Amino acid sequence: MLENYKDLPLTGQYLRHCIQYLFTGNWHLAAGHLPQGRNLIPADYFGIRVAGSPDPKCCDYVVEALHQLGLRHVRLDFTYSSENSYTKPFLDRLMDEGFQVCLHLIQPLEEAGTMNMPEVQARWRDFIIRTLDYCKDRLEMVEIGSTCNRRKWAGYGFSSFMKAWNIAYEEVSKRGILLAGPNVTDFEPLYNIGLLGIMNKSGTLPTVHSDNLYVERAGEPEAFDHKIAGHFFAPFIKYNLVKKVHTLVGISDYYNIPFTICSHVEWSLKRINRVLRNLEEKQADYLARYICLAAASGGLTRIYWGPLIGQQEGLIDDGTSEFPELPHVTFYGKANGEVKDYRIRKAFHAYRTAAKFLSGCEFKKSLACARGLEVHEFIRGNERMHVGWTTNGNCASISQCYEEKDIHLASAFSRDGETPSSFPSVLTESPTYILWPKDYTPQFRAGSGIMPGVRISQHEDGHYQPVDHDKWSGLLTFTSGEGQDLPSLIPEDLENGNDKKIMRDSRNCVWSMTDPRNPCRTIVVKRHQIKQLHKKLVQLIRPSRAMRSWNGAHELLRRGINTPRPIAFFQQHKKPSICDSYFVYEMFENTGSMRKAFRAFSEGETEFHGISRELLYSELADFLNNMHGRGVFFRDLSAGNVLFRRKDNGHVEFCLIDTARAHFYRGGIGLRLRLSDLKRITHPANWKCRSEFITIYMNKRNRRFSWWMKIPLIGYDLKNKFKHKVRGK
């Protein structure tokens, strides 16, 4: 924010206030990452950022959406051009219809950096006077500061921002309106400390301390933010959402500011899409989890989610590919698109449900907030409510968390406010609201946690049932129409299936059969058996092969990589790692394998299963690049483990099997690991086909297939020749 030499005096003040605050020790919150217990969530806790449109139908749509959400508090951006545009009548309508408006006054970017010029200061003052006199007493509050710590977006340096702030403070305070600011974006508390310190010295502190409290860079609301001090130190300093809220409230208390709000928060689909799939499901999950944790923290007096309508972040999809030049967090001036193209996202329902269940509640205590499981208790009118979920990809058995009698007396609602057809068996990454009468106290088992080592993914109408049957444990999935018919899927029944067709019987036994719960579906059963002594010794320290296959499949599905839908896994209670275990998955029908395709092309064929060599190579390269870009190192990418079939639209659909060895990373993997996968999948092909395919793969990454990249391929060929000779002898 250094504008020029004129900023140096304010920079000195800024640094001095930061150092003074650090010496107070207020920032050291030993247990700040945990909710502190017992606080009231205000009835007006929930707000939303809105914008108008030249189309009156859009304004009608926005107002109707606010009614559906049950919200009365809105935040509206207002700048110089808004006075003579559709924004002003939209503001009138909001105020006339009784909505509580936080009016965010924004100085144009081109003028924000030139506040040392008298004519610019005069225009800013005149704008504020006209706007406030027009609105009179119909506003709830005025907010000044638009991502003031982002020079590129807002245009401010220290000096120019404080000039704008002082003018606004003078005019707003004259009229007795609540003033919010300084609207620091993201979690950068030194800016909050320094700017509020400068304001305190000049006697211009706001009544409401505002911050755009993002946590999406941490991935999940519960996660410790690795961007503050790196992945190694993150578990030690423990800066999750709750601790960030406590830090901001501590700054407010230090300067005797009574209220702290989050002016803008959202999750961008683009950021989620870097690794995960089911983007709108994850956006809704993160929203609900953020809201619950923020409410439990007890620090914020309001949260404005935003925007209501938008392409990447909106609760409602605007149906366009438009992305604003200035981010919505800085300026949300228009609802883009046409009403006929608008589409309500899952996040809309999640926000409505959170507002319905949490507004006006009393937070009592956190029952679990570690080891991947979050359960928080609230009192809601005449009801006691637990909100529970796990971190991404994990699950927790509800029967392991509560007594059977507690479950029978409870009612449950999904993240979106729906009543499930049956009481859920597991808590997942999608929050569940569980309610009892207020005078009933369920006994949450101390030490409850996630199912150790088990991973799951979300899929439409998919439910999970923990298995605890005689000598078998595990997990199975079912849809609402299938029920939980456990006896028909236990290994003894799978072994004795009437239409059992053996597909492979060597190291492991694999067969297909009709699903006992759904005669229209064919399933594949893989019995993992470990015979060699040295492998049993290694396997003692690892999960069972069936669990690893299940986990690998679900982690692939979470990242949008196609693999047959897992149905169940079973392992024995005693010695699960080395005894026989079973993995059951849905058959991927009408397929060919890349092993046969590569051999056919190596023999001179130009098509395989009606698919040209060029098309198959190109789409396989896209599939593998996507897999590697999402952090998947498959490790067992033999050509026989890559199945494919042609879709009706002419494209090729790929599918991975034998998922037990896959490794997963936070982001895309490097060239060394990519070549390790490529050397396996291209092994059946001759060198001409290998070079052709890998060249296509590399070109899609804007790289050349260099001579040295052949070294791991040659080494893998020699290794296989040696193994075959040893086995032959």
C-alpha positions in Angstrom: 0.0 0.0 0.0 3.0 2.3 -0.3 1.7 5.0 -2.6 4.8 7.3 -2.6 6.9 9.2 -0.1 3.8 10.9 1.3 2.8 7.5 2.6 5.9 7.1 4.8 4.5 8.9 7.9 1.4 6.7 7.9 3.5 3.6 7.2 5.5 4.4 10.3 2.3 4.7 12.4 1.0 1.5 10.8 4.1 -0.4 11.8 4.2 1.1 15.3 0.6 0.1 16.0 1.3 -3.5 14.7 4.3 -3.8 17.0 2.5 -2.4 20.0 -0.3 -4.9 19.5 2.0 -7.8 19.2 3.7 -6.9 22.5 0.3 -7.0 24.2 0.2 -10.8 23.7 -3.5 -10.6 22.6 -2.7 -12.4 19.4 -1.5 -15.5 21.4 -4.6 -17.6 21.6 -3.5 -21.0 23.0 -6.9 -22.7 22.4 -8.2 -20.1 20.0 -8.8 -22.8 17.3 -11.6 -24.3 19.5 -15.1 -22.7 20.0 -15.1 -21.3 23.6 -18.7 -22.3 24.4 -22.0 -20.7 25.2 -22.9 -17.8 23.1 -26.0 -16.4 21.4 -26.2 -16.3 17.6 -28.1 -13.1 16.7 -31.5 -13.5 15.0 -30.2 -11.1 12.3 -26.9 -13.1 11.9 -27.4 -13.9 8.2 -27.1 -11.4 5.3 -26.5 -11.6 1.6 -24.8 -9.4 -1.1 -27.2 -8.3 -3.8 -27.1 -6.3 -7.0 -29.7 -4.9 -9.3 -30.0 -5.1 -13.1 -31.4 -3.0 -16.0 -34.0 -5.7 -16.3 -36.9 -5.2 -13.9 -37.6 -8.9 -13.9 -34.2 -9.5 -12.4 -34.9 -7.1 -9.5 -38.2 -9.0 -9.0 -36.3 -12.3 -9.0 -33.7 -11.0 -6.4 -36.4 -9.9 -4.0 -38.3 -13.2 -4.4 -35.0 -15.1 -3.8 -34.5 -13.0 -0.6 -38.0 -14.1 0.6 -37.2 -17.7 -0.2 -34.0 -17.5 1.8 -35.8 -15.8 4.7 -33.3 -13.0 4.8 -34.0 -9.3 5.6 -30.4 -8.0 5.7 -28.6 -7.2 2.4 -25.4 -5.5 1.4 -25.4 -3.3 -1.7 -22.5 -1.7 -3.5 -23.0 1.9 -4.5 -20.6 4.0 -6.5 -20.6 7.3 -8.6 -22.2 5.7 -11.6 -25.0 4.1 -9.5 -26.7 7.4 -8.9 -28.0 7.5 -12.5 -28.5 3.8 -13.1 -30.7 0.9 -12.2 -29.0 0.6 -8.8 -30.7 3.6 -7.3 -34.3 2.5 -7.9 -33.3 -1.0 -6.8 -31.9 0.5 -3.6 -35.2 2.4 -3.1 -37.2 -0.8 -3.5 -35.1 -2.6 -0.9 -35.4 0.2 1.6 -39.2 0.7 0.9 -39.9 -3.0 1.4 -38.2 -3.1 4.8 -34.9 -4.8 4.0 -32.1 -3.7 6.3 -29.5 -2.3 3.9 -25.7 -2.1 4.5 -24.8 0.4 1.8 -21.2 -0.1 0.7 -20.0 3.2 -0.7 -17.2 2.7 -3.3 -14.9 5.2 -4.8 -14.0 4.5 -8.5 -10.6 2.8 -8.9 -9.2 5.6 -11.1 -9.9 8.2 -8.3 -9.0 6.2 -5.3 -5.2 6.6 -5.8 -5.4 10.4 -6.4 -7.1 11.5 -3.1 -4.4 14.1 -2.6 -6.1 16.2 -5.3 -8.7 18.6 -3.8 -11.1 18.2 -6.7 -11.1 14.4 -6.1 -11.7 14.9 -2.4 -14.6 17.2 -3.2 -16.2 14.7 -5.6 -16.0 12.0 -2.9 -17.5 14.2 -0.2 -20.3 15.4 -2.5 -21.1 11.8 -3.5 -21.4 10.8 0.2 -23.5 13.8 1.1 -25.9 13.2 -1.8 -26.2 9.5 -1.1 -26.8 9.9 2.7 -29.2 12.8 2.3 -31.2 10.8 -0.2 -31.4 7.6 2.0 -31.9 9.6 5.2 -32.7 7.2 8.0 -33.6 4.2 5.8 -30.2 2.6 6.0 -29.0 0.2 8.7 -25.3 1.0 8.2 -22.8 2.4 5.7 -19.5 0.6 5.0 -16.4 2.3 3.7 -13.4 0.6 2.3 -13.4 -1.9 -0.5 -10.7 -4.5 -0.2 -8.5 -1.6 1.0 -5.4 -3.9 1.3 -5.5 -4.8 -2.4 -4.0 -1.9 -4.3 -4.7 -3.5 -7.6 -8.4 -3.8 -7.0 -9.2 -0.8 -4.8 -6.5 1.7 -5.9 -5.7 2.9 -2.3 -2.4 3.5 -0.6 -2.3 4.3 3.2 -2.5 8.1 2.6 -5.3 8.0 0.0 -7.4 5.5 1.9 -7.2 7.5 5.1 -8.2 10.7 3.3 -11.2 8.9 1.9 -12.0 7.4 5.3 -11.8 10.7 7.2 -14.1 12.4 4.8 -16.6 9.6 5.0 -16.4 9.4 8.8 -17.1 13.1 9.1 -20.2 12.9 6.9 -21.6 9.6 8.3 -21.1 10.5 11.9 -23.0 13.8 11.4 -26.1 11.8 10.6 -25.8 9.2 13.3 -25.6 6.2 11.0 -23.6 3.1 11.9 -20.2 3.1 10.1 -18.5 -0.1 9.2 -14.9 -0.6 7.9 -12.1 -0.8 6.9 -13.1 -3.9 4.8 -9.8 -5.7 4.8 -10.0 -8.7 2.6 -8.9 -12.2 3.5 -7.2 -12.9 6.8 -4.4 -10.3 7.0 -4.7 -9.1 10.6 -1.7 -6.7 10.5 -3.8 -4.5 8.1 -6.7 -4.6 10.6 -4.4 -3.7 13.5 -2.5 -1.0 11.6 -5.4 0.7 10.0 -7.6 0.7 13.1 -4.6 2.0 15.1 -4.3 5.0 12.7 -8.1 5.6 12.9 -7.9 5.4 16.7 -5.2 8.0 16.9 -7.3 10.4 14.7 -10.5 9.6 16.6 -12.2 8.1 13.5 -12.8 4.5 14.6 -15.8 2.7 13.0 -18.6 1.3 15.1 -18.5 -2.0 13.2 -15.2 -3.7 12.3 -15.6 -5.3 8.9 -13.4 -7.9 7.2 -13.9 -10.2 4.2 -13.0 -13.4 6.1 -12.1 -15.9 3.5 -10.7 -19.3 4.4 -11.0 -21.0 1.0 -7.2 -21.0 0.5 -7.0 -23.5 3.3 -9.3 -25.9 1.3 -11.8 -26.6 4.1 -13.2 -24.3 6.8 -11.9 -26.6 9.6 -8.4 -26.9 8.1 -5.4 -25.1 9.6 -4.3 -22.5 7.1 -1.0 -23.6 5.5 -0.6 -20.3 3.7 0.3 -18.5 7.0 3.4 -20.4 7.9 3.6 -23.5 5.6 2.3 -27.1 5.9 4.9 -28.0 8.5 3.9 -25.3 11.0 0.2 -25.2 10.3 -0.7 -27.9 12.9 1.3 -26.0 15.6 -0.1 -22.5 15.1 -3.6 -23.9 14.4 -5.1 -21.0 12.4 -8.5 -22.4 11.3 -11.7 -20.3 10.8 -12.5 -20.3 14.5 -9.1 -18.9 15.5 -9.2 -16.3 12.7 -12.6 -15.1 14.1 -11.2 -15.0 17.6 -8.2 -13.0 16.3 -10.3 -10.4 14.6 -12.6 -10.1 17.6 -9.6 -9.6 19.8 -8.5 -6.7 17.6 -12.0 -5.2 17.8 -11.9 -5.5 21.6 -8.4 -3.9 21.8 -9.8 -0.8 20.1 -13.2 -1.0 21.9 -15.2 -1.6 18.7 -18.4 -3.4 19.8 -19.3 -5.3 16.6 -17.3 -7.4 14.1 -18.9 -8.6 10.8 -17.8 -10.6 7.8 -18.8 -8.4 4.8 -18.2 -10.9 2.1 -17.4 -14.6 1.9 -17.8 -17.2 -0.8 -16.2 -20.3 -2.3 -15.2 -20.1 -6.0 -16.1 -23.1 -8.1 -12.8 -22.5 -10.0 -10.7 -23.0 -6.9 -12.6 -26.1 -5.9 -12.2 -27.5 -9.4 -8.4 -27.5 -9.1 -8.6 -31.0 -7.4 -12.2 -32.0 -6.7 -15.3 -32.7 -8.7 -19.0 -32.3 -7.7 -18.2 -28.6 -7.5 -21.6 -27.3 -6.5 -22.0 -30.0 -3.9 -18.7 -29.1 -2.4 -19.5 -25.4 -2.5 -22.7 -26.1 -0.5 -20.8 -28.3 2.0 -18.2 -25.6 2.6 -20.8 -23.0 3.0 -22.8 -24.9 5.6 -19.6 -25.9 7.5 -18.3 -22.3 7.4 -21.6 -20.9 8.8 -21.7 -23.4 11.7 -18.1 -22.9 12.7 -18.5 -19.1 12.5 -21.6 -19.3 14.6 -20.0 -21.5 17.2 -17.0 -19.2 17.4 -19.2 -16.6 19.0 -17.3 -13.6 17.5 -19.1 -12.3 14.4 -22.4 -10.4 14.7 -23.2 -10.9 11.0 -22.1 -12.7 7.9 -22.9 -11.4 4.4 -22.6 -14.3 1.9 -22.0 -13.2 -1.6 -22.8 -12.8 -4.3 -26.5 -13.9 -4.5 -26.2 -14.2 -8.3 -22.9 -14.9 -10.1 -21.1 -17.2 -12.4 -18.4 -18.7 -10.2 -19.5 -17.9 -6.6 -23.2 -17.1 -6.6 -25.8 -19.0 -4.8 -27.6 -18.7 -8.1 -25.8 -19.4 -11.4 -26.3 -16.4 -13.7 -26.0 -18.7 -16.8 -23.1 -16.7 -18.4 -19.4 -17.2 -18.8 -18.8 -13.5 -17.8 -16.3 -12.9 -15.1 -16.0 -9.3 -13.9 -12.8 -7.3 -14.4 -13.0 -6.4 -10.7 -13.7 -9.4 -8.4 -17.1 -9.4 -6.8 -15.5 -9.0 -3.3 -14.3 -5.5 -4.4 -17.3 -4.4 -6.5 -20.6 -6.3 -7.1 -22.5 -3.8 -9.2 -24.7 -5.9 -11.5 -26.5 -9.2 -11.6 -25.4 -10.5 -15.0 -27.4 -12.7 -17.4 -31.1 -13.2 -18.0 -33.7 -14.4 -15.6 -34.7 -17.3 -17.9 -31.1 -18.7 -17.6 -30.8 -18.4 -13.8 -30.4 -21.6 -11.9 -30.5 -22.1 -8.2 -27.4 -24.0 -6.9 -27.2 -26.4 -3.9 -25.5 -23.6 -2.0 -28.8 -21.6 -2.0 -30.6 -24.4 -0.2 -27.7 -24.9 2.2 -27.7 -21.2 3.1 -31.4 -21.2 3.6 -31.2 -24.2 5.8 -28.4 -22.8 7.9 -30.3 -19.6 8.4 -33.4 -21.4 9.4 -31.7 -23.7 11.9 -29.1 -21.4 13.4 -30.7 -17.9 13.5 -31.3 -16.9 17.1 -29.8 -20.2 18.5 -27.6 -20.6 21.6 -24.4 -22.4 21.0 -23.7 -24.7 24.0 -20.5 -26.6 23.3 -18.4 -28.6 20.8 -18.7 -32.3 21.3 -16.1 -33.1 18.7 -13.7 -30.8 16.8 -10.6 -32.9 16.0 -9.4 -35.9 14.2 -11.7 -35.2 11.2 -15.1 -35.2 13.0 -17.0 -32.0 13.9 -20.2 -32.1 16.1 -21.5 -28.9 17.7 -24.5 -28.5 20.1 -27.0 -25.7 19.9 -30.3 -24.9 21.7 -32.9 -23.9 19.1 -36.2 -22.8 20.8 -37.6 -26.0 22.3 -35.1 -28.2 20.6 -31.6 -29.4 21.2 -29.7 -29.6 17.9 -26.4 -31.2 17.0 -24.8 -30.3 13.7 -22.3 -32.9 12.6 -20.0 -33.6 9.7 -16.5 -34.9 8.8 -13.7 -33.5 6.9 -13.5 -34.3 3.2 -13.6 -37.9 2.2 -14.1 -39.2 5.7 -17.1 -40.7 7.5 -18.1 -41.5 11.1 -20.6 -44.2 12.2 -23.5 -42.5 14.0 -24.0 -45.7 16.1 -20.5 -45.3 17.4 -21.2 -41.7 18.4 -24.7 -42.1 20.1 -26.6 -44.7 22.0 -29.3 -46.6 20.2 -32.0 -44.9 22.3 -30.7 -41.4 21.3 -30.9 -42.3 17.6 -34.5 -43.6 18.0 -35.7 -40.3 19.6 -33.9 -38.0 17.1 -35.0 -36.5 13.8 -32.5 -35.6 11.1 -32.3 -33.1 8.3 -29.8 -32.9 5.5 -27.5 -30.0 4.6 -30.3 -28.7 2.3 -33.1 -29.1 4.9 -34.5 -32.3 3.5 -35.7 -35.2 5.6 -34.0 -38.4 4.6 -36.0 -41.6 3.9 -34.3 -43.3 6.8 -32.1 -42.0 9.6 -28.5 -41.7 8.3 -26.0 -44.3 9.4 -22.9 -42.2 8.9 -21.9 -38.6 9.2 -20.1 -37.4 6.0 -18.6 -34.2 4.7 -22.1 -32.9 4.0 -23.4 -31.6 7.4 -26.4 -33.2 9.1 -28.8 -31.5 11.5 -29.9 -33.8 14.3 -32.7 -32.6 16.7 -34.1 -33.8 20.0 -36.5 -32.1 22.5 -34.7 -29.5 24.5 -35.1 -31.3 27.8 -33.6 -34.5 26.4 -29.8 -34.8 26.6 -28.3 -37.3 24.3 -25.1 -39.0 25.3 -22.4 -38.3 22.8 -19.7 -40.9 23.3 -16.4 -39.3 24.3 -13.5 -40.0 21.9 -15.8 -40.6 18.9 -14.1 -40.1 15.6 -14.1 -41.0 12.0 -13.9 -44.6 10.8 -10.1 -45.1 10.7 -8.6 -45.4 7.3 -11.8 -45.4 5.3 -12.5 -42.9 2.5 -15.8 -42.2 0.8 -17.1 -39.9 -2.0 -20.4 -38.2 -2.6 -22.7 -39.5 -5.3 -26.4 -38.8 -6.1 -28.8 -40.7 -3.9 -26.0 -42.7 -2.3 -26.0 -43.8 1.3 -23.5 -45.7 3.4 -24.0 -48.5 5.9 -21.2 -49.6 8.3 -20.9 -53.4 8.4 -20.5 -55.3 11.7 -21.7 -58.9 10.9 -20.3 -62.0 12.6 -16.6 -62.1 11.5 -16.9 -59.3 8.9 -16.5 -55.5 9.1 -16.5 -52.9 6.4 -18.8 -50.5 4.6 -21.4 -50.8 1.9 -23.3 -48.3 -0.2 -27.0 -48.4 -1.3 -29.5 -46.2 -2.9 -33.0 -45.3 -1.5 -34.6 -47.9 -3.7 -32.2 -50.8 -2.7 -32.5 -50.7 1.1 -29.9 -52.1 3.4 -30.1 -55.8 2.6 -26.8 -56.7 4.3 -27.2 -60.6 4.4 -27.4 -60.9 0.6 -24.0 -59.1 0.2 -21.8 -60.7 2.9 -18.9 -62.7 1.5 -20.4 -66.2 2.1 -23.4 -65.3 -0.1 -21.1 -63.7 -2.7 -19.1 -66.9 -2.9 -22.2 -68.9 -3.5 -23.9 -66.7 -6.1 -26.0 -68.7 -8.6 -24.7 -66.9 -11.7 -21.2 -66.5 -10.6 -18.8 -66.2 -13.6 -15.1 -66.4 -12.9 -13.1 -63.7 -14.6 -9.7 -64.4 -13.1 -8.4 -67.0 -10.6 -4.7 -66.6 -9.9 -3.2 -64.4 -7.3 -6.6 -63.0 -6.6 -10.0 -64.4 -7.5 -12.4 -62.1 -9.5 -15.9 -63.0 -10.6 -19.0 -61.3 -11.9 -22.6 -61.9 -10.8 -26.0 -60.3 -10.6 -26.4 -57.8 -7.7 -28.7 -59.6 -5.2 -30.3 -56.3 -4.3 -30.8 -55.1 -7.9 -31.3 -57.8 -10.6 -30.7 -55.1 -13.3 -27.1 -54.6 -12.3 -24.0 -56.7 -12.6 -21.4 -56.5 -9.9 -17.8 -57.6 -9.8 -16.4 -59.3 -6.7 -12.6 -59.4 -6.0 -11.4 -61.7 -3.3 -7.9 -60.5 -2.2 -5.8 -63.3 -0.8 -2.2 -63.2 0.4 -0.3 -66.4 0.1 3.4 -65.6 0.1 5.0 -65.2 3.6 7.0 -62.1 2.7 3.9 -60.3 1.4 2.0 -61.2 4.6 4.8 -59.6 6.6 4.6 -56.4 4.6 0.8 -56.4 4.7 0.8 -56.5 8.5 1.5 -52.8 8.7 -1.0 -51.8 6.0 -4.8 -51.7 5.6 -6.4 -54.7 4.0 -6.2 -54.8 0.2 -10.0 -54.5 0.0 -10.0 -51.3 2.0 -7.2 -49.9 -0.1 -9.1 -50.7 -3.3 -12.3 -49.1 -1.8 -10.3 -46.0 -0.7 -8.5 -45.7 -4.0 -11.8 -45.9 -6.0 -13.5 -43.3 -3.8 -10.6 -40.9 -3.9 -10.5 -41.2 -7.7 -14.3 -40.4 -7.8 -13.8 -37.5 -5.5 -11.3 -36.0 -8.0 -13.5 -36.7 -11.0 -11.6 -39.6 -12.3 -13.8 -42.4 -13.6 -13.7 -45.8 -11.9 -16.4 -48.4 -11.4 -18.8 -47.4 -8.6 -17.7 -49.2 -5.4 -20.5 -51.2 -3.7 -18.9 -52.6 -0.6 -15.7 -53.9 1.1 -15.4 -56.6 3.7 -12.6 -57.5 6.0 -12.3 -59.9 8.9 -12.4 -58.7 12.5 -9.3 -60.7 13.3 -6.1 -60.0 11.4 -7.9 -57.9 8.7 -4.6 -57.0 7.0 -3.6 -60.6 6.1 -6.8 -62.6 5.9 -9.0 -62.8 2.8 -10.9 -59.6 2.1 -13.5 -58.7 -0.5 -14.0 -55.6 -2.7 -17.3 -55.3 -4.6 -17.9 -52.9 -7.4 -20.3 -52.2 -10.3 -19.4 -53.8 -13.6 -18.2 -51.3 -16.3 -20.1 -52.8 -19.3 -19.2 -53.1 -23.0 -15.5 -52.2 -22.7 -12.2 -52.8 -24.3 -8.8 -52.5 -22.6 -5.9 -50.4 -23.6 -3.7 -53.5 -23.5 -5.5 -55.0 -26.4 -5.8 -51.6 -28.2 -2.0 -51.0 -27.9 -1.3 -54.5 -29.2 -3.7 -54.0 -32.1 -2.1 -50.7 -33.1 1.4 -52.2 -32.8 0.3 -54.8 -35.3 -0.7 -52.1 -37.8 -4.4 -51.7 -37.1 -5.7 -48.2 -37.4 -9.0 -48.7 -35.5 -10.0 -50.7 -32.4 -13.6 -51.3 -31.5 -14.6 -48.7 -34.1 -12.3 -46.0 -32.6 -9.5 -44.6 -34.6 -6.0 -44.6 -33.2 -5.7 -40.8 -33.3 -9.0 -40.3 -31.4 -8.2 -42.9 -28.8 -4.6 -41.6 -28.2 -5.9 -38.0 -28.0 -8.7 -38.7 -25.5 -6.5 -41.1 -23.4 -3.9 -38.3 -23.2 -6.6 -35.9 -22.0 -7.8 -38.4 -19.4 -4.3 -39.1 -18.0 -3.4 -35.4 -18.0 -6.5 -34.6 -16.1 -5.8 -37.5 -13.6 -2.2 -36.3 -13.0 -3.3 -32.7 -12.8 -5.6 -33.6 -10.0 -2.8 -35.1 -7.9 -3.3 -38.8 -8.8 -0.2 -41.0 -9.1 -1.9 -44.3 -10.0 1.3 -46.5 -9.6 -0.4 -49.6 -11.1 -1.3 -48.0 -14.5 -0.8 -51.1 -16.6 -2.7 -51.0 -19.9 -5.0 -53.8 -18.7 -6.2 -51.6 -15.8 -7.5 -48.9 -18.2 -10.8 -49.8 -19.7 -12.8 -47.7 -22.3 -15.9 -47.6 -24.3 -17.4 -45.3 -27.0 -20.2 -43.0 -25.9 -23.2 -42.0 -28.0 -21.6 -38.6 -28.7 -18.6 -40.2 -30.3 -16.2 -39.5 -27.5 -14.4 -42.2 -25.5 -15.1 -42.9 -21.8 -12.2 -44.3 -19.8 -12.3 -46.2 -16.5 -9.6 -47.3 -14.1 -9.6 -50.6 -12.2 -7.3 -52.1 -9.6 -7.1 -48.9 -7.5 -5.4 -50.2 -4.4 -1.9 -48.8 -5.1 -2.9 -45.3 -6.1 -1.3 -42.4 -4.3 -2.9 -39.0 -4.0 -1.4 -35.5 -3.6 -2.8 -32.0 -2.8 -2.0 -30.8 -6.4 -0.8 -31.9 -9.7 2.1 -34.3 -9.8 5.5 -33.8 -11.4 7.1 -35.2 -14.6 8.9 -38.0 -12.8 5.7 -39.5 -11.4 3.9 -38.9 -14.7 6.6 -40.9 -16.6 6.3 -43.6 -14.1 2.7 -44.1 -15.0 3.3 -43.7 -18.7 6.0 -46.3 -18.8 3.5 -48.9 -17.5 0.5 -48.1 -19.6 2.6 -48.0 -22.9 4.5 -51.2 -22.1 2.5 -53.5 -24.5 3.0 -51.1 -27.4 5.9 -51.1 -29.8 8.3 -48.1 -29.7 6.6 -46.4 -32.6 3.2 -46.4 -30.8 4.7 -45.5 -27.5 6.5 -42.5 -29.0 3.3 -41.4 -30.8 1.2 -41.6 -27.7 3.6 -40.0 -25.3 4.3 -37.2 -27.8 0.6 -36.5 -27.9 0.4 -36.5 -24.0 3.4 -34.1 -23.8 2.1 -31.8 -26.5 -1.1 -31.3 -24.4 1.2 -30.0 -21.7 3.1 -27.8 -24.1 6.2 -30.0 -23.7 8.3 -32.1 -26.1 8.9 -35.8 -25.8 12.7 -35.6 -25.3 15.2 -38.4 -25.7 16.0 -38.6 -22.0 12.3 -39.4 -21.2 12.9 -42.8 -22.8 15.2 -43.8 -20.0 12.5 -44.8 -17.5 10.7 -46.7 -20.3 13.8 -48.7 -21.2 14.5 -49.4 -17.6 10.9 -50.7 -17.1 11.3 -53.0 -20.1 14.5 -54.5 -18.8 13.0 -55.0 -15.4 10.0 -56.9 -16.9 12.3 -59.1 -19.0 14.3 -60.0 -15.9 11.1 -60.8 -14.0 9.8 -63.0 -16.7 13.0 -65.0 -16.9 13.1 -65.5 -13.2 9.4 -66.6 -13.1 10.1 -68.9 -16.1 12.9 -70.7 -14.3 
